[in-house]
Amino acid sequence: MEIAKYLVVGAIGLLFGSFANVLIVRIPAGKSIVTPPSHCPHCGHPLRALDLVPVLSWLFLKGKCRYCQGRISPRYPLIELLTAALFVGVFMRWGLSAFTLAGWVLVIILVSAAFIDLDEGIIPDVITIPGVILGLAVSFFTIGFLPALWGALAFGGVLFVAAVISQGGMGGGDIKLAAAIGAFCGLPGALITLLLSSLLGTLFGIILIMMGRAGRKTPVKFGPFLAVSAYIAFLFSNEIVMWYLGRW
């Protein structure tokens, strides 16, 4: 029975992973996420329902368009699988609850923001601002409105100060994504996200420098590190805080 629940959640995650792909492709291009219907990026042919089954359609068609045989990037099914795995992780942690629904919304925000940042070096307002609003809205059923509000203001404020001090080293998209994360995770989660993302970003930068692929002033796209850290914080912030306090 438990396996059946996870399979259902995974299937839901695959569907929303497909939706995340739409956001990742269309938002940076300034296109509507509703119209036109899904179509081949090469020939523009509208895709049928059988062409849009997450992962399976890509595998059945061997990564090619049914109509023009143009190559379809394997990143599409990988993002669908990633989203499904993250959905299952949230469900395993919170069960069937408001926290799970909030976590699934956060996953879509984090995945789309991270991949758009990787591709374009931006995190669009159309993702982050609704993210803040949704985080505050669902907080009435999860962590509470005031903790969510303080989390959004504090985390967004810290990155805003960092952006001012670094004179543009931190982008506006990062600041708004941080506010959205704070709205979902509250102050403890925001703090953990800040510390963990800073650590991961620093380690990544050091590795790039050691490999000769970056210099000390080479900008690092911070969105993916915020996304990874926020997911961990949303699931385990309470345990991390208790572990830390227990050490003292």
CORDABEL-V374367 format. One record per run of one state. SS is the DSSP state (helix for helix, strand for strand, loop for the rest). FROM is the first residue (numbers start at 1). LEN is the number of residues. If there is no record, write none. Layout:
<<SS | FROM | LEN> <SS | FROM | LEN>>
This chain:
<<loop | 1 | 1> <helix | 2 | 25> <loop | 27 | 12> <strand | 39 | 1> <loop | 40 | 6> <strand | 46 | 1> <loop | 47 | 2> <helix | 49 | 3> <loop | 52 | 4> <helix | 56 | 5> <loop | 61 | 3> <strand | 64 | 1> <loop | 65 | 6> <strand | 71 | 1> <loop | 72 | 3> <helix | 75 | 20> <loop | 95 | 3> <helix | 98 | 23> <loop | 121 | 4> <helix | 125 | 17> <loop | 142 | 3> <helix | 145 | 21> <loop | 166 | 6> <helix | 172 | 39> <loop | 211 | 12> <helix | 223 | 24> <loop | 247 | 2>>
